[in-house]
Amino acid sequence: MTDQHTSAHTTATGALEGDCCGPRALWGWSPPARPADTPVKRWVDAMVLRTGLPALLTLALVVGLLGVAPLLTRRAEVAVDGLAALVGSGWCGLNWWRCRHAHCLVTAAGWLVLAVVSGVEAALGRSVIGGNEQLVFVAVLVAGLVFEGAWCLTYGTNAVAL
């Protein structure tokens, strides 16, 4: 450890406070997590997987759900698409709460709306958006990344400060 890090405090996740590239940062892309000053924040930090193999496995789960959905009946397809959107929304929502990643603000909200719409569709047994749930999922992702790119160009960081 360098002298700079020996005086820093370690968070519940093992990352050094103020260290933007700590073990929980997504290969240096994620802003540092905000201070974990409550048990709920420490629990979220332990559960929201921001880097490495666990993050890739979460991503693979979402992609896998989207890949399996078209093989199912219409009711099950929209339900699984909704589950994928809900998992993505939860992951990004918690990530935004803890580190303010700009794209997560857009993707969490967009995918939550898609999850609700898909839940209604599953109850109805049909798609109300012409079977375009997965296209909307990708459109929300693109919108989030475009928002983050614009935010970075404007403010020089990918963290949204309130």
Residue frames relative to the residue before (quaternion, step in Angstrom):
aa qw qx qy qz dx dy dz
M 1.0000 0.0000 0.0000 0.0000 0.00 0.00 0.00
T 0.4167 -0.6904 0.5281 0.2659 3.51 -1.07 0.71
D 0.6656 -0.4947 0.3682 0.4204 3.56 -1.26 0.33
Q 0.5991 0.5777 -0.3561 0.4249 3.56 1.09 -0.73
H 0.7399 0.4159 -0.2342 0.4741 3.59 0.97 -0.80
T 0.5794 0.6074 -0.3973 0.3709 3.61 1.06 -0.42
S 0.7082 0.4311 -0.2767 0.4859 3.59 1.09 -0.52
A 0.5508 0.6118 -0.4012 0.4017 3.61 1.25 -0.16
H 0.4465 -0.6626 0.5306 0.2829 3.53 -1.23 0.49
T 0.3545 -0.7167 0.5575 0.2232 3.55 -1.08 0.69
T 0.3951 -0.7110 0.5336 0.2319 3.57 -0.98 0.91
A 0.7111 -0.4449 0.3289 0.4339 3.55 -1.32 0.09
T 0.6920 0.4732 -0.2830 0.4660 3.62 1.13 -0.54
G 0.5917 -0.5875 0.3687 0.4109 3.58 1.23 -0.06
A 0.5552 0.5888 -0.4047 0.4258 3.58 1.25 -0.07
L 0.4670 -0.6509 0.5114 0.3110 3.54 -1.12 0.56
E 0.5049 -0.6364 0.4812 0.3295 3.56 -0.94 0.85
G 0.8100 0.2335 -0.1969 0.5006 3.53 -0.95 0.92
D 0.5831 0.5595 -0.3797 0.4502 3.60 1.25 -0.03
C 0.2888 -0.8071 0.4892 0.1606 3.59 -0.22 1.26
C 0.7531 0.3444 -0.2085 0.5203 3.57 1.09 -0.40
G 0.2106 0.7971 -0.5315 0.1945 3.56 1.04 0.79
P 0.7468 -0.4312 0.2622 0.4331 3.57 -1.23 0.14
R 0.7000 0.4582 -0.2896 0.4650 3.65 1.10 -0.43
A 0.5322 0.6159 -0.4249 0.3960 3.62 1.21 -0.11
L 0.4840 -0.6743 0.4778 0.2876 3.57 -0.99 0.84
W 0.7639 -0.3715 0.1795 0.4963 3.53 0.16 1.37
G 0.7351 -0.4207 0.2178 0.4850 3.58 1.00 0.86
W 0.5636 0.6284 -0.3757 0.3825 3.61 1.27 -0.11
S 0.6906 0.4785 -0.2857 0.4609 3.58 0.95 -0.81
P 0.4880 -0.6068 0.5253 0.3431 3.55 -1.12 0.63
P 0.5931 -0.5582 0.4101 0.4104 3.61 -1.13 0.39
A 0.5501 -0.6006 0.4628 0.3500 3.55 -1.13 0.63
R 0.5112 -0.6134 0.4997 0.3356 3.52 -1.17 0.59
P 0.6829 -0.4940 0.3170 0.4349 3.63 -1.13 0.42
A 0.3251 -0.7347 0.5684 0.1773 3.55 -0.96 0.94
D 0.0965 0.8593 -0.4897 0.1121 3.55 0.44 1.26
T 0.7176 0.3241 -0.2589 0.5594 3.59 1.25 0.24
P 0.6291 -0.5325 0.3874 0.4131 3.62 -1.16 0.36
V 0.6224 0.5392 -0.3478 0.4483 3.62 1.02 -0.73
K 0.6653 0.4953 -0.3059 0.4674 3.59 0.92 -0.87
R 0.6441 0.5040 -0.3264 0.4739 3.58 1.00 -0.74
W 0.6349 0.5198 -0.3261 0.4695 3.60 1.02 -0.77
V 0.6537 0.5006 -0.3127 0.4736 3.60 0.92 -0.90
D 0.6400 0.5248 -0.3305 0.4536 3.60 0.94 -0.83
A 0.6712 0.4820 -0.2985 0.4776 3.58 1.03 -0.70
M 0.7283 0.4517 -0.2357 0.4583 3.60 1.06 -0.73
V 0.6821 0.4496 -0.2965 0.4946 3.62 1.00 -0.71
L 0.2089 -0.8148 0.5365 0.0681 3.50 -0.35 1.30
R 0.1242 -0.8578 0.4982 0.0211 3.56 -0.29 1.29
T 0.8220 0.1640 -0.0609 0.5419 3.61 1.12 -0.31
G 0.8061 0.3533 -0.2241 0.4186 3.50 -1.37 0.19
L 0.8268 -0.2490 0.1891 0.4676 3.51 -1.32 -0.42
P 0.6470 0.5126 -0.3582 0.4362 3.67 0.84 -0.75
A 0.6499 0.4978 -0.3233 0.4746 3.61 0.98 -0.76
L 0.6521 0.5065 -0.3163 0.4670 3.57 0.99 -0.79
L 0.6378 0.5168 -0.3302 0.4659 3.60 1.05 -0.69
T 0.6265 0.5121 -0.3379 0.4807 3.60 1.04 -0.69
L 0.6386 0.5107 -0.3115 0.4840 3.57 0.98 -0.84
A 0.6506 0.5141 -0.3077 0.4666 3.59 0.97 -0.86
L 0.6008 0.5513 -0.3542 0.4579 3.60 1.07 -0.68
V 0.6766 0.4851 -0.2936 0.4699 3.58 0.85 -0.96
V 0.6675 0.4848 -0.3007 0.4785 3.60 0.89 -0.93
G 0.6354 0.5355 -0.3223 0.4536 3.59 1.01 -0.78
L 0.6402 0.5110 -0.3225 0.4743 3.58 0.96 -0.83
L 0.6696 0.4904 -0.2964 0.4725 3.57 0.95 -0.87
G 0.6561 0.5156 -0.3074 0.4573 3.58 1.10 -0.64
V 0.6850 0.4781 -0.2754 0.4758 3.57 1.04 -0.76
A 0.5627 0.6684 -0.3767 0.3079 3.59 0.98 -0.81
P 0.7003 0.4749 -0.3139 0.4307 3.67 0.74 -0.85
L 0.6149 0.5607 -0.3444 0.4347 3.60 1.21 -0.31
L 0.6527 0.5381 -0.2874 0.4493 3.58 1.29 -0.26
T 0.6595 -0.4459 0.3924 0.4607 3.55 -1.31 0.01
R 0.6846 -0.4953 0.3263 0.4237 3.59 -1.19 0.45
R 0.6598 0.5068 -0.3173 0.4552 3.61 0.86 -0.92
A 0.6896 0.4573 -0.2760 0.4891 3.59 0.88 -0.92
E 0.6108 0.5654 -0.3514 0.4287 3.60 1.03 -0.74
V 0.7122 0.4265 -0.2787 0.4829 3.59 0.77 -0.95
A 0.6057 0.5442 -0.3611 0.4544 3.60 1.12 -0.56
V 0.6788 0.4670 -0.2920 0.4857 3.62 0.93 -0.86
D 0.6053 0.5249 -0.3550 0.4818 3.61 1.04 -0.68
G 0.6542 0.5084 -0.3043 0.4701 3.58 1.00 -0.81
L 0.6285 0.5224 -0.3308 0.4718 3.58 1.04 -0.74
A 0.6361 0.5152 -0.3259 0.4730 3.60 0.97 -0.82
A 0.6595 0.4965 -0.3039 0.4757 3.59 0.97 -0.86
L 0.6484 0.5181 -0.3176 0.4585 3.59 1.01 -0.78
V 0.6389 0.5065 -0.3247 0.4794 3.60 0.97 -0.82
G 0.6686 0.4957 -0.2964 0.4683 3.59 0.90 -0.91
S 0.6556 0.5131 -0.3052 0.4624 3.56 0.97 -0.86
G 0.6630 0.5039 -0.3033 0.4633 3.58 0.92 -0.86
W 0.6475 0.5233 -0.3068 0.4612 3.55 0.96 -0.92
C 0.7205 0.4286 -0.2555 0.4816 3.58 0.82 -0.99
G 0.6262 0.5497 -0.3474 0.4300 3.59 1.01 -0.70
L 0.6817 0.4600 -0.2818 0.4942 3.55 0.93 -0.89
N 0.6286 0.5253 -0.3359 0.4649 3.57 1.03 -0.75
W 0.6530 0.4978 -0.3260 0.4684 3.60 0.94 -0.79
W 0.6363 0.5379 -0.3319 0.4423 3.59 0.94 -0.82
R 0.7449 0.4208 -0.2256 0.4661 3.58 0.95 -0.86
C 0.8462 0.1212 -0.0629 0.5151 3.65 0.91 -0.70
R 0.4286 -0.7540 0.4243 0.2603 3.63 1.29 0.12
H 0.1789 0.7889 -0.5589 0.1824 3.60 1.03 0.76
A 0.5055 -0.7190 0.3826 0.2847 3.59 -0.52 1.21
H 0.6920 0.4759 -0.3201 0.4384 3.62 0.75 -0.89
C 0.5993 0.5921 -0.3610 0.3999 3.60 1.10 -0.62
L 0.5620 0.5894 -0.3880 0.4316 3.58 1.13 -0.52
V 0.7151 0.4348 -0.2386 0.4925 3.58 0.93 -0.94
T 0.7106 0.4726 -0.2828 0.4379 3.58 0.79 -0.99
A 0.6208 0.5389 -0.3546 0.4455 3.61 0.98 -0.73
A 0.6943 0.4638 -0.2782 0.4748 3.58 0.86 -0.94
G 0.6814 0.5045 -0.2950 0.4406 3.58 0.85 -0.95
W 0.7020 0.4528 -0.2759 0.4754 3.57 0.88 -0.90
L 0.5881 0.5476 -0.3810 0.4573 3.60 1.11 -0.48
V 0.6354 0.5067 -0.3233 0.4848 3.59 0.98 -0.82
L 0.6550 0.5051 -0.3123 0.4672 3.60 0.94 -0.87
A 0.6338 0.5261 -0.3343 0.4580 3.61 0.99 -0.77
V 0.6513 0.5012 -0.3145 0.4751 3.60 0.98 -0.82
V 0.6519 0.5033 -0.3129 0.4731 3.59 0.91 -0.91
S 0.6659 0.5003 -0.3020 0.4638 3.59 0.93 -0.85
G 0.6154 0.5326 -0.3433 0.4688 3.59 1.08 -0.65
V 0.6371 0.5025 -0.3189 0.4898 3.59 1.00 -0.80
E 0.6476 0.5207 -0.3145 0.4588 3.57 0.97 -0.88
A 0.6432 0.5163 -0.3262 0.4618 3.59 0.95 -0.82
A 0.6452 0.5094 -0.3206 0.4706 3.58 1.01 -0.78
L 0.6877 0.4642 -0.2705 0.4882 3.58 1.06 -0.76
G 0.3968 -0.7298 0.4652 0.3059 3.57 1.18 -0.56
R 0.7496 0.2762 -0.1926 0.5698 3.59 1.24 0.35
S 0.5186 -0.6219 0.4878 0.3260 3.53 -1.29 0.38
V 0.2558 -0.7598 0.5777 0.1535 3.57 -1.00 0.83
I 0.7014 0.3942 -0.2724 0.5277 3.60 1.28 0.01
G 0.6497 -0.5921 0.2989 0.3714 3.54 1.05 0.82
G 0.6387 -0.5478 0.3284 0.4290 3.58 1.13 0.54
N 0.5167 0.6757 -0.3826 0.3607 3.57 1.26 0.31
E 0.2191 0.8137 -0.5155 0.1556 3.60 1.13 0.50
Q 0.6985 0.4617 -0.2853 0.4664 3.59 0.86 -0.89
L 0.6080 0.5299 -0.3523 0.4748 3.59 1.09 -0.60
V 0.6402 0.4990 -0.3177 0.4901 3.58 1.03 -0.78
F 0.6004 0.5580 -0.3572 0.4479 3.61 1.00 -0.77
V 0.6959 0.4579 -0.2693 0.4832 3.59 0.84 -0.99
A 0.6268 0.5393 -0.3400 0.4479 3.61 1.00 -0.77
V 0.6328 0.5143 -0.3276 0.4772 3.60 1.03 -0.76
L 0.6352 0.5233 -0.3260 0.4652 3.59 0.98 -0.82
V 0.6661 0.4929 -0.3012 0.4718 3.58 0.88 -0.93
A 0.6396 0.5213 -0.3268 0.4609 3.60 0.94 -0.86
G 0.6503 0.5185 -0.3141 0.4578 3.59 0.98 -0.81
L 0.6856 0.4743 -0.2894 0.4704 3.59 0.92 -0.86
V 0.6185 0.5172 -0.3402 0.4839 3.59 1.08 -0.68
F 0.6312 0.5244 -0.3283 0.4678 3.59 0.98 -0.83
E 0.6684 0.4948 -0.3078 0.4623 3.57 0.91 -0.91
G 0.6354 0.5285 -0.3314 0.4551 3.59 0.98 -0.79
A 0.6624 0.4893 -0.2990 0.4821 3.56 0.96 -0.87
W 0.6323 0.5307 -0.3296 0.4582 3.58 1.00 -0.82
C 0.6632 0.5091 -0.3026 0.4577 3.58 0.91 -0.94
L 0.6630 0.4995 -0.3107 0.4630 3.58 0.93 -0.85
T 0.6995 0.4770 -0.2676 0.4599 3.56 1.01 -0.83
Y 0.8304 0.2441 -0.0818 0.4942 3.59 0.80 -1.04
G 0.4632 -0.7178 0.4261 0.2977 3.61 1.23 -0.08
T 0.7245 0.2970 -0.2209 0.5815 3.59 1.25 0.37
N 0.3769 -0.7132 0.5330 0.2553 3.56 -1.20 0.44
A 0.5508 0.5770 -0.3975 0.4535 3.56 1.28 0.34
V 0.3052 -0.7379 0.5759 0.1752 3.56 -0.85 1.03
A 0.1596 -0.7843 0.5955 0.0694 3.58 -0.63 1.14
L 0.3372 -0.7418 0.5437 0.2010 3.55 -0.90 0.91
